[in-house]
Amino acid sequence: MSDIAIIGAGAWGTALSIVLGRKGKRRLRLWAREKEVCDSITSRRCNDLFLPGQQIPESVNATNDLGCALQNAAIVVNVVPSHHARRIFEQMAPQLRSGMIFVSATKGVEEGTLLRMSEVIAHVVSNSAGFAPAIAALSGPTFAQEVARGDPTAITAASQDSSLAALIQSEFSDPAFRVYTNDDVIGVELGGALKNVIAIAAGICDGLQLGHNTVAALITRGLAEVTRLAVACGAKRETLAGLAGMGDLVLTCTGGLSRNRTVGVELGKGRKLPEIIAGMHGMVAEGVHTTNAAMGLAQKFSVEMPITEQMHAILHDGKAPRDAIRELMTRPGKVE
Protein backbone atom coordinates (compact mmCIF):
# COMPACT_ATOMS: atom_id res chain seq x y z
CA MET A 1 0.00 0.00 0.00
CA SER A 2 1.18 3.50 -0.89
CA ASP A 3 1.54 6.66 1.19
CA ILE A 4 -1.24 9.00 0.10
CA ALA A 5 -1.67 12.76 0.29
CA ILE A 6 -5.24 14.07 0.05
CA ILE A 7 -5.23 17.74 -0.89
CA GLY A 8 -8.46 19.32 0.27
CA ALA A 9 -10.31 18.57 3.51
CA GLY A 10 -13.84 19.50 2.54
CA ALA A 11 -16.59 16.93 2.89
CA TRP A 12 -15.47 14.81 -0.08
CA GLY A 13 -11.76 14.92 0.72
CA THR A 14 -12.51 13.95 4.31
CA ALA A 15 -14.78 11.10 3.19
CA LEU A 16 -12.03 9.75 0.94
CA SER A 17 -9.59 9.90 3.85
CA ILE A 18 -12.04 7.79 5.88
CA VAL A 19 -12.35 5.23 3.05
CA LEU A 20 -8.58 4.98 2.66
CA GLY A 21 -8.01 5.06 6.41
CA ARG A 22 -10.30 2.08 6.91
CA LYS A 23 -7.76 -0.07 5.07
CA GLY A 24 -4.98 0.74 7.58
CA LYS A 25 -1.26 -0.07 7.20
CA ARG A 26 -0.47 3.10 5.27
CA ARG A 27 0.38 6.73 5.97
CA LEU A 28 -2.36 9.17 5.02
CA ARG A 29 -2.03 12.94 5.17
CA LEU A 30 -5.02 15.22 4.71
CA TRP A 31 -4.22 18.83 3.81
CA ALA A 32 -6.70 21.45 4.97
CA ARG A 33 -6.61 25.18 4.28
CA GLU A 34 -8.50 25.91 7.49
CA LYS A 35 -6.63 25.66 10.81
CA GLU A 36 -9.85 24.80 12.65
CA VAL A 37 -10.28 21.71 10.45
CA CYS A 38 -6.84 20.41 11.40
CA ASP A 39 -7.45 21.15 15.06
CA SER A 40 -10.82 19.38 14.95
CA ILE A 41 -9.40 16.26 13.29
CA THR A 42 -6.33 16.12 15.52
CA SER A 43 -8.18 16.61 18.80
CA ARG A 44 -11.56 14.96 18.15
CA ARG A 45 -10.99 12.79 15.02
CA CYS A 46 -13.84 14.61 13.28
CA ASN A 47 -14.11 17.36 10.67
CA ASP A 48 -16.68 19.44 12.53
CA LEU A 49 -16.74 22.14 9.85
CA PHE A 50 -17.37 20.10 6.68
CA LEU A 51 -18.30 16.52 7.69
CA PRO A 52 -19.62 16.54 11.27
CA GLY A 53 -20.48 13.31 13.02
CA GLN A 54 -18.11 11.06 11.05
CA GLN A 55 -15.11 9.53 12.81
CA ILE A 56 -11.79 9.81 10.99
CA PRO A 57 -9.33 6.91 11.46
CA GLU A 58 -6.20 7.47 13.52
CA SER A 59 -4.10 6.69 10.44
CA VAL A 60 -5.21 10.02 8.90
CA ASN A 61 -2.94 12.91 9.85
CA ALA A 62 -4.31 16.40 9.18
CA THR A 63 -1.97 19.27 8.31
CA ASN A 64 -2.08 22.86 7.04
CA ASP A 65 1.40 22.44 5.51
CA LEU A 66 1.46 21.36 1.85
CA GLY A 67 5.08 20.23 2.09
CA CYS A 68 4.29 18.03 5.07
CA ALA A 69 1.26 16.56 3.29
CA LEU A 70 3.31 15.66 0.21
CA GLN A 71 6.33 14.19 2.01
CA ASN A 72 6.98 10.64 0.73
CA ALA A 73 3.56 10.53 -0.94
CA ALA A 74 3.27 8.07 -3.82
CA ILE A 75 -0.31 9.11 -4.64
CA VAL A 76 -1.60 12.69 -4.55
CA VAL A 77 -5.39 13.08 -4.55
CA ASN A 78 -6.74 16.47 -5.59
CA VAL A 79 -10.05 17.36 -3.93
CA VAL A 80 -9.83 21.17 -3.84
CA PRO A 81 -12.59 23.16 -5.58
CA SER A 82 -12.04 23.61 -9.31
CA HIS A 83 -11.44 27.37 -9.10
CA HIS A 84 -8.59 26.82 -6.59
CA ALA A 85 -6.93 23.79 -8.22
CA ARG A 86 -4.43 25.65 -10.42
CA ARG A 87 -3.23 27.89 -7.60
CA ILE A 88 -2.80 25.00 -5.17
CA PHE A 89 -0.85 22.92 -7.67
CA GLU A 90 1.40 25.87 -8.44
CA GLN A 91 2.11 26.12 -4.71
CA MET A 92 2.82 22.38 -4.53
CA ALA A 93 5.08 22.30 -7.61
CA PRO A 94 8.42 22.49 -5.73
CA GLN A 95 7.47 19.37 -3.70
CA LEU A 96 6.18 17.32 -6.64
CA ARG A 97 8.41 14.69 -8.20
CA SER A 98 8.38 12.32 -11.12
CA GLY A 99 6.92 8.96 -10.15
CA MET A 100 4.05 10.42 -8.14
CA ILE A 101 0.58 9.35 -9.23
CA PHE A 102 -2.11 12.03 -9.32
CA VAL A 103 -5.80 11.36 -8.81
CA SER A 104 -8.28 14.10 -9.69
CA ALA A 105 -11.40 13.77 -7.54
CA THR A 106 -12.76 17.29 -8.16
CA LYS A 107 -15.84 17.59 -10.37
CA GLY A 108 -15.45 20.78 -12.34
CA VAL A 109 -14.12 22.60 -15.39
CA GLU A 110 -11.79 25.57 -15.07
CA GLU A 111 -13.41 28.83 -16.11
CA GLY A 112 -11.54 30.78 -18.77
CA THR A 113 -9.33 27.93 -19.98
CA LEU A 114 -12.23 25.41 -20.21
CA LEU A 115 -9.80 22.70 -19.05
CA ARG A 116 -10.89 19.62 -17.17
CA MET A 117 -9.22 19.09 -13.80
CA SER A 118 -6.81 16.42 -15.07
CA GLU A 119 -5.78 18.86 -17.80
CA VAL A 120 -5.17 21.62 -15.25
CA ILE A 121 -2.98 19.25 -13.21
CA ALA A 122 -1.08 18.12 -16.30
CA HIS A 123 -0.51 21.70 -17.42
CA VAL A 124 0.78 22.95 -14.05
CA VAL A 125 2.93 19.92 -13.26
CA SER A 126 4.50 19.84 -16.73
CA ASN A 127 5.29 23.54 -16.74
CA SER A 128 6.08 24.18 -13.07
CA ALA A 129 7.46 20.85 -11.83
CA GLY A 130 9.09 19.82 -15.10
CA PHE A 131 7.65 16.35 -15.74
CA ALA A 132 4.61 14.78 -17.38
CA PRO A 133 2.39 13.43 -14.60
CA ALA A 134 0.54 10.12 -14.45
CA ILE A 135 -3.10 11.07 -13.80
CA ALA A 136 -6.35 9.25 -13.13
CA ALA A 137 -9.81 10.74 -12.60
CA LEU A 138 -12.14 9.50 -9.86
CA SER A 139 -15.83 10.24 -10.26
CA GLY A 140 -19.29 8.78 -9.73
CA PRO A 141 -22.47 8.98 -7.64
CA THR A 142 -21.07 9.77 -4.21
CA PHE A 143 -22.45 11.81 -1.33
CA ALA A 144 -19.65 12.35 1.20
CA GLN A 145 -21.83 11.64 4.24
CA GLU A 146 -22.95 8.27 2.86
CA VAL A 147 -19.45 7.26 1.78
CA ALA A 148 -18.05 8.19 5.20
CA ARG A 149 -20.59 6.12 7.12
CA GLY A 150 -19.90 3.08 4.94
CA ASP A 151 -22.98 2.88 2.72
CA PRO A 152 -22.27 0.66 -0.32
CA THR A 153 -20.96 2.94 -3.07
CA ALA A 154 -19.72 2.44 -6.64
CA ILE A 155 -17.40 4.84 -8.44
CA THR A 156 -15.19 4.98 -11.54
CA ALA A 157 -11.42 5.42 -11.83
CA ALA A 158 -10.49 6.56 -15.34
CA SER A 159 -7.13 6.63 -17.06
CA GLN A 160 -5.87 6.01 -20.59
CA ASP A 161 -3.25 3.84 -18.89
CA SER A 162 -5.12 0.66 -17.92
CA SER A 163 -2.46 -0.34 -15.41
CA LEU A 164 -2.79 3.03 -13.64
CA ALA A 165 -6.58 2.70 -13.49
CA ALA A 166 -6.17 -0.81 -12.07
CA LEU A 167 -3.72 0.49 -9.43
CA ILE A 168 -6.20 3.14 -8.26
CA GLN A 169 -8.92 0.50 -8.24
CA SER A 170 -6.79 -1.66 -5.95
CA GLU A 171 -5.69 1.17 -3.67
CA PHE A 172 -9.16 2.70 -3.18
CA SER A 173 -11.49 -0.33 -3.17
CA ASP A 174 -12.89 -1.81 0.01
CA PRO A 175 -16.09 -3.82 0.78
CA ALA A 176 -18.17 -0.63 0.98
CA PHE A 177 -16.43 1.28 -1.82
CA ARG A 178 -16.43 -0.51 -5.18
CA VAL A 179 -14.18 1.01 -7.85
CA TYR A 180 -14.68 0.29 -11.56
CA THR A 181 -12.09 1.19 -14.22
CA ASN A 182 -12.59 3.13 -17.43
CA ASP A 183 -10.30 4.44 -20.17
CA ASP A 184 -12.51 7.43 -21.04
CA VAL A 185 -11.10 10.24 -18.92
CA ILE A 186 -12.95 12.92 -20.90
CA GLY A 187 -16.34 11.29 -20.42
CA VAL A 188 -15.82 10.53 -16.74
CA GLU A 189 -14.66 14.06 -15.92
CA LEU A 190 -17.26 15.89 -18.00
CA GLY A 191 -20.06 13.66 -16.72
CA GLY A 192 -19.09 14.52 -13.15
CA ALA A 193 -18.78 18.24 -13.87
CA LEU A 194 -21.74 18.93 -16.15
CA LYS A 195 -24.32 17.05 -14.08
CA ASN A 196 -23.98 19.77 -11.44
CA VAL A 197 -25.56 22.29 -13.82
CA ILE A 198 -28.57 20.02 -14.32
CA ALA A 199 -28.77 19.41 -10.57
CA ILE A 200 -29.24 23.12 -9.89
CA ALA A 201 -32.08 23.08 -12.42
CA ALA A 202 -33.62 20.08 -10.64
CA GLY A 203 -33.47 21.98 -7.37
CA ILE A 204 -35.22 24.94 -8.96
CA CYS A 205 -38.07 22.62 -9.97
CA ASP A 206 -38.39 21.51 -6.35
CA GLY A 207 -38.25 25.09 -5.09
CA LEU A 208 -41.09 25.95 -7.48
CA GLN A 209 -43.04 22.93 -6.14
CA LEU A 210 -43.16 21.24 -9.52
CA GLY A 211 -43.78 17.51 -9.63
CA HIS A 212 -42.01 14.30 -10.60
CA ASN A 213 -42.96 14.65 -14.29
CA THR A 214 -40.92 17.81 -14.53
CA VAL A 215 -37.85 16.42 -12.81
CA ALA A 216 -37.94 13.18 -14.82
CA ALA A 217 -38.07 15.17 -18.05
CA LEU A 218 -35.26 17.43 -16.86
CA ILE A 219 -32.97 14.52 -15.94
CA THR A 220 -33.63 12.75 -19.23
CA ARG A 221 -33.11 15.79 -21.44
CA GLY A 222 -30.26 16.93 -19.23
CA LEU A 223 -28.47 13.64 -19.82
CA ALA A 224 -28.97 14.05 -23.57
CA GLU A 225 -27.50 17.55 -23.37
CA VAL A 226 -24.51 16.51 -21.26
CA THR A 227 -23.86 13.57 -23.57
CA ARG A 228 -23.94 15.78 -26.70
CA LEU A 229 -21.31 18.09 -25.30
CA ALA A 230 -19.11 15.34 -23.84
CA VAL A 231 -19.08 13.41 -27.14
CA ALA A 232 -18.22 16.61 -29.03
CA CYS A 233 -15.26 17.00 -26.65
CA GLY A 234 -14.05 13.46 -27.42
CA ALA A 235 -15.87 11.30 -24.87
CA LYS A 236 -17.47 7.92 -25.52
CA ARG A 237 -21.25 8.03 -25.54
CA GLU A 238 -21.53 4.88 -23.41
CA THR A 239 -19.54 6.47 -20.57
CA LEU A 240 -22.37 8.96 -20.02
CA ALA A 241 -24.77 6.05 -19.48
CA GLY A 242 -22.57 4.76 -16.64
CA LEU A 243 -21.72 5.68 -13.07
CA ALA A 244 -19.96 8.96 -13.87
CA GLY A 245 -22.79 10.04 -16.18
CA MET A 246 -26.33 8.87 -15.54
CA GLY A 247 -25.52 7.52 -12.08
CA ASP A 248 -24.09 10.78 -10.78
CA LEU A 249 -26.75 12.84 -12.55
CA VAL A 250 -29.64 10.94 -10.96
CA LEU A 251 -28.05 11.13 -7.51
CA THR A 252 -27.31 14.83 -7.65
CA CYS A 253 -30.70 15.77 -9.12
CA THR A 254 -32.74 13.81 -6.58
CA GLY A 255 -30.71 13.57 -3.36
CA GLY A 256 -31.24 15.95 -0.49
CA LEU A 257 -27.51 16.00 0.31
CA SER A 258 -26.64 17.63 -3.03
CA ARG A 259 -25.27 21.14 -2.56
CA ASN A 260 -25.98 22.00 -6.21
CA ARG A 261 -29.58 20.87 -5.94
CA THR A 262 -29.91 22.84 -2.68
CA VAL A 263 -28.76 26.02 -4.43
CA GLY A 264 -31.45 25.40 -7.03
CA VAL A 265 -34.15 24.85 -4.42
CA GLU A 266 -33.38 28.23 -2.88
CA LEU A 267 -33.34 29.93 -6.28
CA GLY A 268 -36.75 28.39 -7.00
CA LYS A 269 -38.03 29.86 -3.74
CA GLY A 270 -36.98 33.31 -4.91
CA ARG A 271 -33.71 33.86 -3.06
CA LYS A 272 -30.77 35.51 -4.84
CA LEU A 273 -27.57 33.64 -5.62
CA PRO A 274 -25.14 35.80 -3.56
CA GLU A 275 -27.34 35.36 -0.49
CA ILE A 276 -27.50 31.59 -1.03
CA ILE A 277 -23.72 31.25 -1.48
CA ALA A 278 -23.06 33.37 1.61
CA GLY A 279 -25.18 30.98 3.66
CA MET A 280 -23.21 27.88 2.61
CA HIS A 281 -20.41 28.64 5.12
CA GLY A 282 -17.50 27.87 2.80
CA MET A 283 -18.99 24.83 1.09
CA VAL A 284 -18.87 24.93 -2.71
CA ALA A 285 -21.60 24.24 -5.27
CA GLU A 286 -19.42 23.48 -8.29
CA GLY A 287 -22.31 23.85 -10.73
CA VAL A 288 -22.33 27.63 -10.29
CA HIS A 289 -18.81 27.84 -11.74
CA THR A 290 -19.30 24.99 -14.19
CA THR A 291 -22.25 26.70 -15.86
CA ASN A 292 -19.92 29.36 -17.27
CA ALA A 293 -17.44 26.76 -18.46
CA ALA A 294 -20.19 24.61 -19.96
CA MET A 295 -21.44 27.57 -21.98
CA GLY A 296 -17.88 28.20 -23.17
CA LEU A 297 -17.46 24.57 -24.27
CA ALA A 298 -20.86 24.60 -25.98
CA GLN A 299 -19.88 27.65 -27.99
CA LYS A 300 -16.44 26.23 -28.78
CA PHE A 301 -17.87 22.98 -30.15
CA SER A 302 -21.14 24.44 -31.53
CA VAL A 303 -23.32 22.23 -29.32
CA GLU A 304 -26.91 23.17 -28.49
CA MET A 305 -27.47 23.15 -24.71
CA PRO A 306 -30.83 24.77 -23.96
CA ILE A 307 -31.04 23.77 -20.28
CA THR A 308 -27.52 25.00 -19.57
CA GLU A 309 -28.24 28.21 -21.45
CA GLN A 310 -31.29 28.92 -19.29
CA MET A 311 -29.38 28.01 -16.12
CA HIS A 312 -26.68 30.49 -17.08
CA ALA A 313 -29.33 33.18 -17.51
CA ILE A 314 -30.84 32.40 -14.09
CA LEU A 315 -27.50 32.23 -12.25
CA HIS A 316 -25.67 35.10 -13.89
CA ASP A 317 -28.29 37.36 -15.51
CA GLY A 318 -31.01 37.23 -12.87
CA LYS A 319 -33.60 35.60 -15.12
CA ALA A 320 -36.77 34.42 -13.38
CA PRO A 321 -36.88 30.59 -13.17
CA ARG A 322 -40.49 30.42 -14.40
CA ASP A 323 -39.55 32.45 -17.46
CA ALA A 324 -36.68 30.04 -18.17
CA ILE A 325 -39.00 27.03 -17.90
CA ARG A 326 -41.54 28.68 -20.20
CA GLU A 327 -38.87 29.23 -22.85
CA LEU A 328 -37.69 25.62 -22.60
CA MET A 329 -41.22 24.27 -22.92
CA THR A 330 -42.11 26.48 -25.93
CA ARG A 331 -39.04 25.76 -28.04
CA PRO A 332 -39.74 24.43 -31.55
CA GLY A 333 -40.64 20.73 -31.62
CA LYS A 334 -37.77 18.24 -31.87
CA VAL A 335 -37.15 14.57 -32.59
CA GLU A 336 -36.01 12.82 -29.42
N, C-alpha and C positions, 0 to 999 in steps of 0.2 A: 504493500500500500504506500501511496505517495504522500509527502507533505503537501498540504493545500493551503493556499491563501484565498480567502473570500473577501473581495473588495466591495464593500457596501453592506451596511448592517441595518437596512430597512427590514420590512417584514419578510420579503422574499429571501434576501441574503441570510437573515437569521434562520429562516426555515431550512434553507439548504445546509447551514452549519449544523442544525439538529439532525438532519438526515445523515450527513457524513459523520457526525459525532457518534451516532448510534452504532457505527461499525467498529469504533475503537481502534487501538493499536496504530494510530497515526497522529501526527501533529497537525492541528488545525488552528489557523489564525484568522480572526474576523476583524477586518478594519472598519472602524466607524469614524465618521466625521465628528459626531457629537460626543463630547466628554461624558455627558450623563449616561449615554448608552454603554460606554465602557465600564463606568462605575457600577451601573445596574447589573451588568452581566458578571463582573468580577465579584461583587459583594452578594448578589442574590440569585445568580445563575438565571436571570430573566431579562429580556429586553422590554422594560416597562413602557418605553416610549412607542415602539413600533409593533411589538408582538407580545402584549401582556398575557400572563397566565400560562406561558409555555416554558417548560424547564429546558435549559441549554446544558448539554453534557459537559462534564469537567474537562474533557479533552479539547474543548473550544476555548482558545485564549483570545480575548478581545484587546484591541490596541488602537490608539489614535495615530500611531507612527507607521507610515507606509513602508519605510525601510525595514522595520521590525516585522511587519506582516509578510513581506516578501522574502525574508531570510530563509534560504534553503528550500524554498517552495519549488516543487516540480510542476504543480498545476496552479494556475491563477484564474480565479473565477470572477468575472466582472458582473456586478449586480448594481452598479450605480445608475441613477437615472440617465436617460439618453443624452440630455442636454448638458450633463457634467462629464460624460465618458471621455471625451477628447482631452479635457483639461487634466483629469486625474491620471490618464495614461501618460501625458506629457510630464507630469510630476514624478511618475514611477519610472520613467525611461532609464535613469542612471542605474537603477537596481535590477533592471530586466536583463536576462542573459539568454543566449541561444541554447536551445534544449528545453526551455520552459514550454509547457502546453497551456494554451489560453482557451477558456470556455466563456463564451458570451451568453449570459442568462438574462440580459436586459431586452425587453420587448419595445423597440422603438426605432425610428429613423431620424438621423441627424438633420435638423432644419438647415437650410442653406445649401449644404453639400449634397443632400438627398442620399447619403451613404447609410447602408445598414450597419449595425453595431460591429459585426465582424470586419467590415471594410474600414471602419474608423480605427479599430485596433490594429489592423494590418498596416494602415497608412502611418499611424503614429510610431509603431514599433519599428517599421522599416526605415523611417526617416530620422527618428530620434534615438533609437537604440541600435540601429545599424544591422539588423538581421530580419529575415523573413520569418514571421511567427507561424507556428502550427496552431490552428484555431478550429474549434468546434462550436456549434450553436446549440443551446439547450432551451427547448420551448415546448409548450403543451398546456393542457387544461389544469391549472394548478392554483388553488387559493392557498396562501401561505399558512393560514390558521389550520386548515385541514391537513396539509402536508406535515406540519409540525406535530400535530397530535396523533399522527400515524394512520390516518385514513388511507385506504388503498388508492394509489395514484399511478397514472401512466403518463409518460413524457417521452419526448424524442430528442436524441442527440444526433446532430447532423454534421457531417464533414465529407468533403470530397475524398479524403483519405479514409478508406474503410477500416484500416487498422487503428486509426486515431478514434473514430467513432466507437469501435469495439472497446477500446481502452476506457473511454469515458463511461460507456455502458457498464463495464466491470467495476469501475471505481465508485459510481454513484448508485448502483442498484442495491436494494435490500428488499426484504419480503413485503414491505409496504410501499415501495417506490420502484416501479417497474420502468426500465429505460429501454426504448426501442431505438434502433439505428436507422439512419437515412442519409443518402448522399446528396440530397437537394437542399443545400444551405439557403439558397435564395428563397425557396418556397417556405421553409420552416421559419426563417426570420420574418419574412413579409406577412405570413399568416399570423404570427404572434403580434406583430406591430399593428397591422391594419384592422384587426378585429376590435381593437380598442375604440376606433372611430364609430363602428357600428354599435358597440356597447353603449356609448353615450346616447346614441339615437334610441336604443331600446329603453334606456332609463327615462328619456323624455316621454316616450309613450306611456310609461308607468306613471310619471308625474302628471300627465294629462288625463289619467284614469281611463286610458284606452284598453281594450281587451286583448285576449289571446290571439284572435285573428290578426290583429295589427302586428303584434310582435313576431308571430310565425312568418308573416309575409316579409317583415323587415329582415329577419335572420336569413331567410331563403334568398331574397334578392341581394342582401348584403354579402352573402357568400359568393354569389355570382359576380358581384362587383369586385370583391377582393381577389377572386380567382382571375378575372380578366386582367387586372393590373399586374398581379404576380407573374402570370404567364408571359405578359408583354415584357417583363423585366428578366425573363429567362428561367422561371420556375417550371416545375412539372405540374400539370393540372391535378394529377392524382394526389399530390402532397396536400393540396388544399381540402381534400376530402378526408384527411387523416387527423391525427391528434392535434397537430400544430395549426390546422386550419379549422375545419368544422368543429372539432372537439373543443378547442379553446374559444371559438366564437359562441357556441351554445352556452358554455359555462359563464362567460363574461356577460352575455346578454341576459341571462336569467338568474344568476346567483346574487344573493343579497350582499355578499362580501366583496363584490366588484366595485373598486373605487371609481372606475370610468362610468359604470352604470349609475352609481350614486350621484355623480356630477350631473348626469342627464336627468335623473329624477328631480333634482333641485331646480334645474333649468325649466323642466316641465311645469313645476309649481310656480314659476315666475321669478325666481331669484336670479341675480346677475352673476356672471362668471367670476369676477374679482372677489365678490363676497363669498362665493362657494369655496374658491381656492384658499382664501384666508382662513376659513374654518376647518381646513383639513390638517392643520397643525404639522406641516412639514411633509406629509405624505403626498405622493405624486400620482396624478392621473395622466398616464402617458398619452392617452388619446388626444388630449388638448394640444400637445405639441405635434403629435403624429398627423393630425388633420392638415396642418400646413404642408408637411412633407408629402403627404399623400396627394394633395392637390398639385404639388410640384412634379411628382412622378407622373401623374395622370396627364399633365400638360406635356411633359417631356416625351411620353410614349403615345400621345394622342389616344388615350383611353377614356371612354365615357364613364363617369362615376357620379351619377345623380345624387345618391344618398350622401356621399362624402361632400359634394358641392353644397348641398343644403346644410350639412353640419358645419361646414366652414362659415357659411353665412350666419348661422345661429351663434357660433362661438366667437367669431371675430368681427362681425358686422352688426350684431344686435338684432338679427331677424327674429320675428316672433315664431316660435315652434309651430303653431297652428297654420301659419302662412306657408311654412316650409312643407308641411304635410300636404296641404292643399295643392301646392305646385307639383309634388311628386305624384299625387293621385290623378292629376289632370294632364300629365304628359301625354304625347301622342301614343296610340296603341302600339305594342311591340309583340314580336314572337318570342316566347319564352326560350 
